[in-house]
Amino acid sequence: ALFERRHDEDRGDVAVALSASRAFLAAGSVSHAVRWLGVGAARAAALGREELAQRLRLKQERVRERLS
């Protein structure tokens, strides 16, 4: 809930989504990390940062492979 609130408050950046994905990954919650990478990619695209969005999508796919 904290990450959701902070992400909603800070609409001009992807930092909260990246922090959330790192925190969940460090805690072993891969599915939550994957979700937040997707949230970060969507935010980056909305901000016109397509290169960052693409990098986050690639990272999301790599992390998602850990779930398999």
PDB file with SEQRES, HELIX, SHEET and CRYST1 records, atoms N, CA, C and O in Angstrom:
SEQRES   1 A   68  ALA LEU PHE GLU ARG ARG HIS ASP GLU ASP ARG GLY ASP          
SEQRES   2 A   68  VAL ALA VAL ALA LEU SER ALA SER ARG ALA PHE LEU ALA          
SEQRES   3 A   68  ALA GLY SER VAL SER HIS ALA VAL ARG TRP LEU GLY VAL          
SEQRES   4 A   68  GLY ALA ALA ARG ALA ALA ALA LEU GLY ARG GLU GLU LEU          
SEQRES   5 A   68  ALA GLN ARG LEU ARG LEU LYS GLN GLU ARG VAL ARG GLU          
SEQRES   6 A   68  ARG LEU SER                                                  
HELIX    1 AA1 LEU A    2  GLU A    9  1                                   8    
HELIX    2 AA2 ALA A   15  ALA A   26  1                                  12    
HELIX    3 AA3 VAL A   30  ALA A   46  1                                  17    
HELIX    4 AA4 GLU A   50  GLU A   65  1                                  16    
CRYST1    1.000    1.000    1.000  90.00  90.00  90.00 P 1           1          
ATOM      1  N   ALA A   1       0.824  -1.197   0.000  1.00  0.00           N  
ATOM      2  CA  ALA A   1       0.000   0.000   0.000  1.00  0.00           C  
ATOM      3  C   ALA A   1       0.864   1.255   0.000  1.00  0.00           C  
ATOM      4  O   ALA A   1       0.516   2.253  -0.631  1.00  0.00           O  
ATOM      5  N   LEU A   2       1.990   1.205   0.706  1.00  0.00           N  
ATOM      6  CA  LEU A   2       2.870   2.368   0.754  1.00  0.00           C  
ATOM      7  C   LEU A   2       3.405   2.707  -0.633  1.00  0.00           C  
ATOM      8  O   LEU A   2       3.379   3.868  -1.042  1.00  0.00           O  
ATOM      9  N   PHE A   3       3.885   1.709  -1.352  1.00  0.00           N  
ATOM     10  CA  PHE A   3       4.410   1.962  -2.692  1.00  0.00           C  
ATOM     11  C   PHE A   3       3.314   2.483  -3.616  1.00  0.00           C  
ATOM     12  O   PHE A   3       3.560   3.379  -4.423  1.00  0.00           O  
ATOM     13  N   GLU A   4       2.124   1.937  -3.508  1.00  0.00           N  
ATOM     14  CA  GLU A   4       1.002   2.402  -4.337  1.00  0.00           C  
ATOM     15  C   GLU A   4       0.748   3.887  -4.097  1.00  0.00           C  
ATOM     16  O   GLU A   4       0.623   4.666  -5.041  1.00  0.00           O  
ATOM     17  N   ARG A   5       0.675   4.266  -2.829  1.00  0.00           N  
ATOM     18  CA  ARG A   5       0.409   5.667  -2.477  1.00  0.00           C  
ATOM     19  C   ARG A   5       1.504   6.583  -2.990  1.00  0.00           C  
ATOM     20  O   ARG A   5       1.229   7.616  -3.600  1.00  0.00           O  
ATOM     21  N   ARG A   6       2.731   6.202  -2.744  1.00  0.00           N  
ATOM     22  CA  ARG A   6       3.855   7.035  -3.183  1.00  0.00           C  
ATOM     23  C   ARG A   6       3.911   7.140  -4.697  1.00  0.00           C  
ATOM     24  O   ARG A   6       4.212   8.204  -5.236  1.00  0.00           O  
ATOM     25  N   HIS A   7       3.621   6.038  -5.387  1.00  0.00           N  
ATOM     26  CA  HIS A   7       3.621   6.051  -6.851  1.00  0.00           C  
ATOM     27  C   HIS A   7       2.537   6.991  -7.373  1.00  0.00           C  
ATOM     28  O   HIS A   7       2.766   7.729  -8.332  1.00  0.00           O  
ATOM     29  N   ASP A   8       1.375   6.971  -6.758  1.00  0.00           N  
ATOM     30  CA  ASP A   8       0.283   7.862  -7.159  1.00  0.00           C  
ATOM     31  C   ASP A   8       0.617   9.327  -6.894  1.00  0.00           C  
ATOM     32  O   ASP A   8       0.215  10.204  -7.657  1.00  0.00           O  
ATOM     33  N   GLU A   9       1.344   9.590  -5.827  1.00  0.00           N  
ATOM     34  CA  GLU A   9       1.710  10.964  -5.475  1.00  0.00           C  
ATOM     35  C   GLU A   9       2.783  11.526  -6.398  1.00  0.00           C  
ATOM     36  O   GLU A   9       2.739  12.706  -6.744  1.00  0.00           O  
ATOM     37  N   ASP A  10       3.735  10.709  -6.797  1.00  0.00           N  
ATOM     38  CA  ASP A  10       4.882  11.166  -7.591  1.00  0.00           C  
ATOM     39  C   ASP A  10       4.693  10.750  -9.046  1.00  0.00           C  
ATOM     40  O   ASP A  10       5.283   9.770  -9.500  1.00  0.00           O  
ATOM     41  N   ARG A  11       3.879  11.490  -9.762  1.00  0.00           N  
ATOM     42  CA  ARG A  11       3.512  11.121 -11.129  1.00  0.00           C  
ATOM     43  C   ARG A  11       4.560  11.465 -12.186  1.00  0.00           C  
ATOM     44  O   ARG A  11       4.419  11.070 -13.343  1.00  0.00           O  
ATOM     45  N   GLY A  12       5.592  12.186 -11.810  1.00  0.00           N  
ATOM     46  CA  GLY A  12       6.576  12.613 -12.789  1.00  0.00           C  
ATOM     47  C   GLY A  12       7.847  11.791 -12.822  1.00  0.00           C  
ATOM     48  O   GLY A  12       8.852  12.226 -13.385  1.00  0.00           O  
ATOM     49  N   ASP A  13       7.817  10.615 -12.229  1.00  0.00           N  
ATOM     50  CA  ASP A  13       9.042   9.829 -12.135  1.00  0.00           C  
ATOM     51  C   ASP A  13       8.708   8.339 -12.042  1.00  0.00           C  
ATOM     52  O   ASP A  13       7.568   7.956 -11.780  1.00  0.00           O  
ATOM     53  N   VAL A  14       9.721   7.517 -12.260  1.00  0.00           N  
ATOM     54  CA  VAL A  14       9.551   6.063 -12.136  1.00  0.00           C  
ATOM     55  C   VAL A  14      10.277   5.517 -10.911  1.00  0.00           C  
ATOM     56  O   VAL A  14      10.316   4.305 -10.698  1.00  0.00           O  
ATOM     57  N   ALA A  15      10.852   6.408 -10.105  1.00  0.00           N  
ATOM     58  CA  ALA A  15      11.692   5.983  -8.981  1.00  0.00           C  
ATOM     59  C   ALA A  15      10.958   5.094  -7.990  1.00  0.00           C  
ATOM     60  O   ALA A  15      11.532   4.123  -7.496  1.00  0.00           O  
ATOM     61  N   VAL A  16       9.711   5.403  -7.689  1.00  0.00           N  
ATOM     62  CA  VAL A  16       8.976   4.604  -6.711  1.00  0.00           C  
ATOM     63  C   VAL A  16       8.777   3.185  -7.236  1.00  0.00           C  
ATOM     64  O   VAL A  16       8.943   2.218  -6.492  1.00  0.00           O  
ATOM     65  N   ALA A  17       8.425   3.059  -8.506  1.00  0.00           N  
ATOM     66  CA  ALA A  17       8.219   1.730  -9.091  1.00  0.00           C  
ATOM     67  C   ALA A  17       9.518   0.927  -9.083  1.00  0.00           C  
ATOM     68  O   ALA A  17       9.510  -0.274  -8.809  1.00  0.00           O  
ATOM     69  N   LEU A  18      10.623   1.587  -9.381  1.00  0.00           N  
ATOM     70  CA  LEU A  18      11.913   0.892  -9.371  1.00  0.00           C  
ATOM     71  C   LEU A  18      12.298   0.470  -7.958  1.00  0.00           C  
ATOM     72  O   LEU A  18      12.794  -0.638  -7.749  1.00  0.00           O  
ATOM     73  N   SER A  19      12.072   1.348  -6.995  1.00  0.00           N  
ATOM     74  CA  SER A  19      12.350   0.996  -5.597  1.00  0.00           C  
ATOM     75  C   SER A  19      11.494  -0.177  -5.148  1.00  0.00           C  
ATOM     76  O   SER A  19      11.972  -1.085  -4.469  1.00  0.00           O  
ATOM     77  N   ALA A  20      10.233  -0.148  -5.533  1.00  0.00           N  
ATOM     78  CA  ALA A  20       9.323  -1.234  -5.156  1.00  0.00           C  
ATOM     79  C   ALA A  20       9.781  -2.550  -5.767  1.00  0.00           C  
ATOM     80  O   ALA A  20       9.805  -3.576  -5.087  1.00  0.00           O  
ATOM     81  N   SER A  21      10.146  -2.530  -7.044  1.00  0.00           N  
ATOM     82  CA  SER A  21      10.562  -3.780  -7.685  1.00  0.00           C  
ATOM     83  C   SER A  21      11.815  -4.339  -7.026  1.00  0.00           C  
ATOM     84  O   SER A  21      11.922  -5.548  -6.821  1.00  0.00           O  
ATOM     85  N   ARG A  22      12.768  -3.464  -6.692  1.00  0.00           N  
ATOM     86  CA  ARG A  22      13.988  -3.920  -6.020  1.00  0.00           C  
ATOM     87  C   ARG A  22      13.686  -4.488  -4.638  1.00  0.00           C  
ATOM     88  O   ARG A  22      14.223  -5.526  -4.251  1.00  0.00           O  
ATOM     89  N   ALA A  23      12.827  -3.803  -3.905  1.00  0.00           N  
ATOM     90  CA  ALA A  23      12.494  -4.255  -2.548  1.00  0.00           C  
ATOM     91  C   ALA A  23      11.809  -5.616  -2.574  1.00  0.00           C  
ATOM     92  O   ALA A  23      12.139  -6.497  -1.781  1.00  0.00           O  
ATOM     93  N   PHE A  24      10.857  -5.784  -3.484  1.00  0.00           N  
ATOM     94  CA  PHE A  24      10.159  -7.064  -3.558  1.00  0.00           C  
ATOM     95  C   PHE A  24      11.089  -8.174  -4.031  1.00  0.00           C  
ATOM     96  O   PHE A  24      11.011  -9.301  -3.542  1.00  0.00           O  
ATOM     97  N   LEU A  25      11.965  -7.864  -4.976  1.00  0.00           N  
ATOM     98  CA  LEU A  25      12.907  -8.873  -5.451  1.00  0.00           C  
ATOM     99  C   LEU A  25      13.856  -9.289  -4.321  1.00  0.00           C  
ATOM    100  O   LEU A  25      14.134 -10.475  -4.145  1.00  0.00           O  
ATOM    101  N   ALA A  26      14.344  -8.320  -3.568  1.00  0.00           N  
ATOM    102  CA  ALA A  26      15.240  -8.624  -2.451  1.00  0.00           C  
ATOM    103  C   ALA A  26      14.546  -9.476  -1.391  1.00  0.00           C  
ATOM    104  O   ALA A  26      15.182 -10.284  -0.714  1.00  0.00           O  
ATOM    105  N   ALA A  27      13.240  -9.286  -1.257  1.00  0.00           N  
ATOM    106  CA  ALA A  27      12.466 -10.052  -0.274  1.00  0.00           C  
ATOM    107  C   ALA A  27      12.035 -11.408  -0.815  1.00  0.00           C  
ATOM    108  O   ALA A  27      11.409 -12.196  -0.106  1.00  0.00           O  
ATOM    109  N   GLY A  28      12.373 -11.679  -2.082  1.00  0.00           N  
ATOM    110  CA  GLY A  28      12.022 -12.964  -2.679  1.00  0.00           C  
ATOM    111  C   GLY A  28      10.634 -13.024  -3.276  1.00  0.00           C  
ATOM    112  O   GLY A  28      10.165 -14.101  -3.646  1.00  0.00           O  
ATOM    113  N   SER A  29       9.973 -11.893  -3.375  1.00  0.00           N  
ATOM    114  CA  SER A  29       8.625 -11.849  -3.947  1.00  0.00           C  
ATOM    115  C   SER A  29       8.728 -11.476  -5.427  1.00  0.00           C  
ATOM    116  O   SER A  29       8.503 -10.331  -5.818  1.00  0.00           O  
ATOM    117  N   VAL A  30       9.071 -12.471  -6.228  1.00  0.00           N  
ATOM    118  CA  VAL A  30       9.346 -12.246  -7.642  1.00  0.00           C  
ATOM    119  C   VAL A  30       8.113 -11.737  -8.381  1.00  0.00           C  
ATOM    120  O   VAL A  30       8.231 -10.849  -9.225  1.00  0.00           O  
ATOM    121  N   SER A  31       6.941 -12.275  -8.084  1.00  0.00           N  
ATOM    122  CA  SER A  31       5.736 -11.841  -8.800  1.00  0.00           C  
ATOM    123  C   SER A  31       5.439 -10.366  -8.548  1.00  0.00           C  
ATOM    124  O   SER A  31       5.021  -9.659  -9.465  1.00  0.00           O  
ATOM    125  N   HIS A  32       5.648  -9.892  -7.324  1.00  0.00           N  
ATOM    126  CA  HIS A  32       5.442  -8.472  -7.040  1.00  0.00           C  
ATOM    127  C   HIS A  32       6.505  -7.623  -7.746  1.00  0.00           C  
ATOM    128  O   HIS A  32       6.208  -6.532  -8.234  1.00  0.00           O  
ATOM    129  N   ALA A  33       7.729  -8.121  -7.796  1.00  0.00           N  
ATOM    130  CA  ALA A  33       8.792  -7.400  -8.494  1.00  0.00           C  
ATOM    131  C   ALA A  33       8.456  -7.264  -9.973  1.00  0.00           C  
ATOM    132  O   ALA A  33       8.647  -6.199 -10.560  1.00  0.00           O  
ATOM    133  N   VAL A  34       7.955  -8.340 -10.575  1.00  0.00           N  
ATOM    134  CA  VAL A  34       7.562  -8.310 -11.990  1.00  0.00           C  
ATOM    135  C   VAL A  34       6.465  -7.277 -12.204  1.00  0.00           C  
ATOM    136  O   VAL A  34       6.511  -6.501 -13.158  1.00  0.00           O  
ATOM    137  N   ARG A  35       5.484  -7.271 -11.315  1.00  0.00           N  
ATOM    138  CA  ARG A  35       4.381  -6.312 -11.434  1.00  0.00           C  
ATOM    139  C   ARG A  35       4.903  -4.878 -11.399  1.00  0.00           C  
ATOM    140  O   ARG A  35       4.505  -4.058 -12.226  1.00  0.00           O  
ATOM    141  N   TRP A  36       5.778  -4.571 -10.463  1.00  0.00           N  
ATOM    142  CA  TRP A  36       6.284  -3.209 -10.338  1.00  0.00           C  
ATOM    143  C   TRP A  36       7.200  -2.812 -11.490  1.00  0.00           C  
ATOM    144  O   TRP A  36       7.260  -1.635 -11.845  1.00  0.00           O  
ATOM    145  N   LEU A  37       7.907  -3.758 -12.073  1.00  0.00           N  
ATOM    146  CA  LEU A  37       8.671  -3.438 -13.282  1.00  0.00           C  
ATOM    147  C   LEU A  37       7.725  -3.030 -14.407  1.00  0.00           C  
ATOM    148  O   LEU A  37       8.023  -2.115 -15.175  1.00  0.00           O  
ATOM    149  N   GLY A  38       6.586  -3.708 -14.502  1.00  0.00           N  
ATOM    150  CA  GLY A  38       5.584  -3.335 -15.494  1.00  0.00           C  
ATOM    151  C   GLY A  38       4.994  -1.965 -15.228  1.00  0.00           C  
ATOM    152  O   GLY A  38       4.773  -1.183 -16.153  1.00  0.00           O  
ATOM    153  N   VAL A  39       4.741  -1.677 -13.966  1.00  0.00           N  
ATOM    154  CA  VAL A  39       4.229  -0.352 -13.583  1.00  0.00           C  
ATOM    155  C   VAL A  39       5.254   0.720 -13.961  1.00  0.00           C  
ATOM    156  O   VAL A  39       4.897   1.773 -14.490  1.00  0.00           O  
ATOM    157  N   GLY A  40       6.512   0.445 -13.689  1.00  0.00           N  
ATOM    158  CA  GLY A  40       7.573   1.388 -14.047  1.00  0.00           C  
ATOM    159  C   GLY A  40       7.687   1.590 -15.543  1.00  0.00           C  
ATOM    160  O   GLY A  40       7.884   2.714 -16.005  1.00  0.00           O  
ATOM    161  N   ALA A  41       7.567   0.512 -16.307  1.00  0.00           N  
ATOM    162  CA  ALA A  41       7.629   0.617 -17.767  1.00  0.00           C  
ATOM    163  C   ALA A  41       6.474   1.457 -18.297  1.00  0.00           C  
ATOM    164  O   ALA A  41       6.661   2.283 -19.190  1.00  0.00           O  
ATOM    165  N   ALA A  42       5.292   1.249 -17.751  1.00  0.00           N  
ATOM    166  CA  ALA A  42       4.127   2.028 -18.188  1.00  0.00           C  
ATOM    167  C   ALA A  42       4.309   3.506 -17.855  1.00  0.00           C  
ATOM    168  O   ALA A  42       3.984   4.373 -18.666  1.00  0.00           O  
ATOM    169  N   ARG A  43       4.825   3.791 -16.668  1.00  0.00           N  
ATOM    170  CA  ARG A  43       5.043   5.190 -16.277  1.00  0.00           C  
ATOM    171  C   ARG A  43       6.097   5.830 -17.170  1.00  0.00           C  
ATOM    172  O   ARG A  43       5.925   6.962 -17.621  1.00  0.00           O  
ATOM    173  N   ALA A  44       7.194   5.106 -17.427  1.00  0.00           N  
ATOM    174  CA  ALA A  44       8.252   5.638 -18.283  1.00  0.00           C  
ATOM    175  C   ALA A  44       7.709   5.954 -19.673  1.00  0.00           C  
ATOM    176  O   ALA A  44       8.025   7.000 -20.241  1.00  0.00           O  
ATOM    177  N   ALA A  45       6.899   5.061 -20.220  1.00  0.00           N  
ATOM    178  CA  ALA A  45       6.308   5.296 -21.542  1.00  0.00           C  
ATOM    179  C   ALA A  45       5.396   6.516 -21.507  1.00  0.00           C  
ATOM    180  O   ALA A  45       5.412   7.327 -22.433  1.00  0.00           O  
ATOM    181  N   ALA A  46       4.607   6.652 -20.454  1.00  0.00           N  
ATOM    182  CA  ALA A  46       3.695   7.795 -20.329  1.00  0.00           C  
ATOM    183  C   ALA A  46       4.461   9.111 -20.233  1.00  0.00           C  
ATOM    184  O   ALA A  46       3.956  10.162 -20.629  1.00  0.00           O  
ATOM    185  N   LEU A  47       5.676   9.047 -19.707  1.00  0.00           N  
ATOM    186  CA  LEU A  47       6.507  10.244 -19.579  1.00  0.00           C  
ATOM    187  C   LEU A  47       7.358  10.491 -20.823  1.00  0.00           C  
ATOM    188  O   LEU A  47       8.157  11.427 -20.851  1.00  0.00           O  
ATOM    189  N   GLY A  48       7.192   9.660 -21.850  1.00  0.00           N  
ATOM    190  CA  GLY A  48       7.954   9.827 -23.077  1.00  0.00           C  
ATOM    191  C   GLY A  48       9.370   9.283 -22.996  1.00  0.00           C  
ATOM    192  O   GLY A  48      10.219   9.642 -23.812  1.00  0.00           O  
ATOM    193  N   ARG A  49       9.629   8.437 -22.038  1.00  0.00           N  
ATOM    194  CA  ARG A  49      10.965   7.854 -21.858  1.00  0.00           C  
ATOM    195  C   ARG A  49      10.946   6.418 -22.370  1.00  0.00           C  
ATOM    196  O   ARG A  49      11.073   5.463 -21.603  1.00  0.00           O  
ATOM    197  N   GLU A  50      10.786   6.292 -23.671  1.00  0.00           N  
ATOM    198  CA  GLU A  50      10.579   4.975 -24.281  1.00  0.00           C  
ATOM    199  C   GLU A  50      11.780   4.050 -24.133  1.00  0.00           C  
ATOM    200  O   GLU A  50      11.613   2.840 -23.981  1.00  0.00           O  
ATOM    201  N   GLU A  51      12.985   4.603 -24.176  1.00  0.00           N  
ATOM    202  CA  GLU A  51      14.171   3.746 -24.011  1.00  0.00           C  
ATOM    203  C   GLU A  51      14.173   3.099 -22.622  1.00  0.00           C  
ATOM    204  O   GLU A  51      14.446   1.905 -22.491  1.00  0.00           O  
ATOM    205  N   LEU A  52      13.873   3.879 -21.603  1.00  0.00           N  
ATOM    206  CA  LEU A  52      13.783   3.337 -20.246  1.00  0.00           C  
ATOM    207  C   LEU A  52      12.643   2.332 -20.155  1.00  0.00           C  
ATOM    208  O   LEU A  52      12.792   1.276 -19.540  1.00  0.00           O  
ATOM    209  N   ALA A  53      11.516   2.652 -20.758  1.00  0.00           N  
ATOM    210  CA  ALA A  53      10.369   1.736 -20.740  1.00  0.00           C  
ATOM    211  C   ALA A  53      10.750   0.392 -21.348  1.00  0.00           C  
ATOM    212  O   ALA A  53      10.386  -0.657 -20.817  1.00  0.00           O  
ATOM    213  N   GLN A  54      11.476   0.419 -22.451  1.00  0.00           N  
ATOM    214  CA  GLN A  54      11.884  -0.826 -23.101  1.00  0.00           C  
ATOM    215  C   GLN A  54      12.850  -1.618 -22.227  1.00  0.00           C  
ATOM    216  O   GLN A  54      12.741  -2.840 -22.130  1.00  0.00           O  
ATOM    217  N   ARG A  55      13.796  -0.928 -21.591  1.00  0.00           N  
ATOM    218  CA  ARG A  55      14.733  -1.622 -20.692  1.00  0.00           C  
ATOM    219  C   ARG A  55      13.995  -2.279 -19.534  1.00  0.00           C  
ATOM    220  O   ARG A  55      14.327  -3.392 -19.128  1.00  0.00           O  
ATOM    221  N   LEU A  56      12.995  -1.587 -19.005  1.00  0.00           N  
ATOM    222  CA  LEU A  56      12.228  -2.157 -17.893  1.00  0.00           C  
ATOM    223  C   LEU A  56      11.400  -3.353 -18.349  1.00  0.00           C  
ATOM    224  O   LEU A  56      11.246  -4.320 -17.603  1.00  0.00           O  
ATOM    225  N   ARG A  57      10.868  -3.295 -19.560  1.00  0.00           N  
ATOM    226  CA  ARG A  57      10.115  -4.447 -20.089  1.00  0.00           C  
ATOM    227  C   ARG A  57      11.025  -5.665 -20.248  1.00  0.00           C  
ATOM    228  O   ARG A  57      10.633  -6.788 -19.932  1.00  0.00           O  
ATOM    229  N   LEU A  58      12.238  -5.433 -20.739  1.00  0.00           N  
ATOM    230  CA  LEU A  58      13.199  -6.536 -20.886  1.00  0.00           C  
ATOM    231  C   LEU A  58      13.562  -7.124 -19.522  1.00  0.00           C  
ATOM    232  O   LEU A  58      13.626  -8.343 -19.360  1.00  0.00           O  
ATOM    233  N   LYS A  59      13.796  -6.255 -18.554  1.00  0.00           N  
ATOM    234  CA  LYS A  59      14.094  -6.721 -17.197  1.00  0.00           C  
ATOM    235  C   LYS A  59      12.910  -7.499 -16.636  1.00  0.00           C  
ATOM    236  O   LYS A  59      13.089  -8.518 -15.970  1.00  0.00           O  
ATOM    237  N   GLN A  60      11.706  -7.016 -16.906  1.00  0.00           N  
ATOM    238  CA  GLN A  60      10.492  -7.693 -16.445  1.00  0.00           C  
ATOM    239  C   GLN A  60      10.433  -9.111 -17.003  1.00  0.00           C  
ATOM    240  O   GLN A  60      10.099 -10.049 -16.279  1.00  0.00           O  
ATOM    241  N   GLU A  61      10.752  -9.273 -18.268  1.00  0.00           N  
ATOM    242  CA  GLU A  61      10.740 -10.609 -18.876  1.00  0.00           C  
ATOM    243  C   GLU A  61      11.791 -11.513 -18.241  1.00  0.00           C  
ATOM    244  O   GLU A  61      11.530 -12.686 -17.976  1.00  0.00           O  
ATOM    245  N   ARG A  62      12.981 -10.962 -17.997  1.00  0.00           N  
ATOM    246  CA  ARG A  62      14.043 -11.767 -17.382  1.00  0.00           C  
ATOM    247  C   ARG A  62      13.659 -12.218 -15.975  1.00  0.00           C  
ATOM    248  O   ARG A  62      13.877 -13.369 -15.598  1.00  0.00           O  
ATOM    249  N   VAL A  63      13.092 -11.306 -15.215  1.00  0.00           N  
ATOM    250  CA  VAL A  63      12.688 -11.656 -13.848  1.00  0.00           C  
ATOM    251  C   VAL A  63      11.517 -12.631 -13.884  1.00  0.00           C  
ATOM    252  O   VAL A  63      11.443 -13.552 -13.071  1.00  0.00           O  
ATOM    253  N   ARG A  64      10.607 -12.427 -14.824  1.00  0.00           N  
ATOM    254  CA  ARG A  64       9.453 -13.327 -14.956  1.00  0.00           C  
ATOM    255  C   ARG A  64       9.909 -14.764 -15.217  1.00  0.00           C  
ATOM    256  O   ARG A  64       9.263 -15.712 -14.771  1.00  0.00           O  
ATOM    257  N   GLU A  65      11.017 -14.924 -15.936  1.00  0.00           N  
ATOM    258  CA  GLU A  65      11.545 -16.264 -16.219  1.00  0.00           C  
ATOM    259  C   GLU A  65      11.903 -17.007 -14.933  1.00  0.00           C  
ATOM    260  O   GLU A  65      11.896 -18.238 -14.908  1.00  0.00           O  
ATOM    261  N   ARG A  66      12.213 -16.274 -13.873  1.00  0.00           N  
ATOM    262  CA  ARG A  66      12.525 -16.907 -12.585  1.00  0.00           C  
ATOM    263  C   ARG A  66      11.303 -17.603 -11.998  1.00  0.00           C  
ATOM    264  O   ARG A  66      11.434 -18.527 -11.195  1.00  0.00           O  
ATOM    265  N   LEU A  67      10.117 -17.157 -12.400  1.00  0.00           N  
ATOM    266  CA  LEU A  67       8.888 -17.766 -11.889  1.00  0.00           C  
ATOM    267  C   LEU A  67       8.632 -19.128 -12.517  1.00  0.00           C  
ATOM    268  O   LEU A  67       7.899 -19.950 -11.968  1.00  0.00           O  
ATOM    269  N   SER A  68       9.243 -19.358 -13.672  1.00  0.00           N  
ATOM    270  CA  SER A  68       8.994 -20.612 -14.397  1.00  0.00           C  
ATOM    271  C   SER A  68       9.727 -21.785 -13.789  1.00  0.00           C  
ATOM    272  O   SER A  68       9.617 -22.906 -14.286  1.00  0.00           O  
TER     273      SER A  68                                                      
END                                                                             
